[in-house]
Amino acid sequence: MSTRTLAASSILTWRATAWRSRMVLMFLWGGLTAVMVKAFLLQHVHVEQWQKRAEVRYERQRDLPASRGRLLDRNGTVLAVSIPEMRVGVSPKLLSADHPKLKQAADILGQPVAELRSRIRSAKHFFYLASGLDIDRADRLKALGLPGLEFDQEFRRHYPFGEALSNVIGFTDLSDLGQEGLERAMDRQLRGTAGAERVLVDRRNQVFGARQNDPAKPGEDVQLSIDAGLQSVAYQAAKAAMVSHKAKGAAAVVLDPRSGEVLALANAPSFDPNQRQRLDPNRVRNRAVADSFEPGSTLKPFAIATAMDAGLVRPNTTFQTAPGQMSISGRVIRDSHAHGLLTVSEILQKSSNIGTAQIALRIPAQTLHEHYRAAGFGLGPPLSLPGAVAGRLRPWQSWVAIDQATISYGHGIAVSLVQLARSYSVFAREGDIVPVSLHPVSTPVVGSPVFSARTAAAVREMLELATGPGGTAPKAQIQGFRVAGKTGTAHKPERGGYSKTRFIASFVGFVPADQPRLVIAVMIDEPSAGQHYGGDVAAPVFAQIASESLRRLQMSPNPSVRVLPSALALGEGT
């Protein structure tokens, strides 16, 4: 090859090499520019988009349940509390049914290992193995290090006093929402606010880290005026009376007349809120606030007090009740026993229907109605609890003579036991009435006047006579304490009239009579074991509750006040 030809060939080769180099360099610069642009877009323009993709792939949101607030009695004793527990689930794609530690896991869960392996083999998606695990068992399960297990916290509501308080406190559902009683009435206050956290998971869906975004906020604690000790006493007494008298139900209310605080609200039959797979509505109902009934003779003091306040009678004013029956507008009313000539004090002491009717008929209907309303009858429920009733009191304009007479001894009017207990605080106080409360009352309360203090004191003395010799409730007496109160025995309404075999027996009173600390109302629904008078059925329940309650309150008995055995053997009380 000639020198000229070689030179020409070298030039061509160099030019081709230079061109290729430039092309390669351009491609490299173009690639680098694309990478830089892409990096810029990822880091500055499309940040949120790719971050969301990463979160979807590697992050999970987990709810954090909130603990429900506690219910406490007046002394700080826990009545309802949420106990932390764990729920464990498994991803069958990550946990082999043949894992060597599965037998240990089954023992901790209390499940047959064969059943556990079968569930894992047959499952295609995540499922929960068990719930309600206490923290200790959950920690032991975590320590096994089994892949695919997930643990969620939950809470179980626990009621330490069981059936003694269940009708008052109520219960929650599986979602921890209040369903009955105070749990329902105070649900917003007790219920906490759930939180949420984000957890980091790997490609096998295993959690390896967490960051909490919004912590759960527990609910508020609520303190009640209830005294857990007195509540237990009242419940046991009501339950025993229901059983011994073969009654349909029973209820008892204990109030502090000085403040209006509810110290006990007992019902029988009841239920255990910790074991409520099958709930009987008859056991769930809070009879003390949800049942209205005709109070019978327990209403007599209010007609007598109204007449005394109006200056129409005095304690020693006499009325002829012989021959034990009286006709009004073609209707006949009767006494359980013929008494003859009685003073006003004796009319209340012996519970004469005829004497009370004669007194009531002296009072203008409007005046009598106004005093009943002032004492709380016919008004709204005194407590804001689910199912609470207002009772019934017809307008005075619709009354005729027989209505006025029968209402005066507790027929033709309906009340709840809480209403009846509250109304008696009028006589335990100075003639005024205060609202009742399920929460502690720390400030002095001012009552609304119903009767004068003089009238209240006079009726208080009459009510003390009713529990003594010659009265209808000697079985309400307590050794060492003066007792005041009134019995009630009412026929239950049926088919437009009144049953001759079904009764409501009741007793309402306060103790000590000279310085009242407790107002106690007792109602026994349809006693059927042979006795049905309030003096025989309800008064002893009052005595039992009052005696134990005074002991718990460390009240000193007066040795001069004794229960006379002869008084307890007296005749039946209405």
Secondary structure, 3 states (H helix, E strand, C coil): CCHHHHHHHHHHHHHHHHHHHHHHHHHHHHHHHHHHHHHHHHHHHCHHHHHHHHHHHHEEEEEECCCCCCEECCCCCEEEEEEEEEEEEECCCCCCCCCCCHHHHHHHHCCCHHHHHHHHHHCCCCEEEEEEECHHHHHHHHHCCCCCEEEEEEEEEECCCHHHCHHHHCCECCCCCECCHHHHHCHHHHCCECEEEEEEECCCCCEEEEEEEECCECCCCEECCCCHHHHHHHHHHHHHHHHHCCCCEEEEEEEECCCCEEEEEEEECCCCCCCCCCCCHHHHCCHHHHCCECCHHHHHHHHHHHHHHCCCCCCCCEEECCCCEEEECCEEEECCCCCCEEEHHHHHHHCCHHHHHHHHCCCCHHHHHHHHHHCCCCCCCCCCCCCCCCCECCCHHHCCHHHHHHHHCCCCCEECHHHHHHHHHHHHCCCEECCCECCCCCCCCCCEECCCHHHHHHHHHHHHHHCCCCCCCHHHCECCECCEEEEEEEEEEECCEEEEEEEEEEEEEEECCCCCCEEEEEEEECCCCCCCCHHHHCHHHHHHHHHHHHHHCCCCCCCCCCCCHHHHCCCCCC
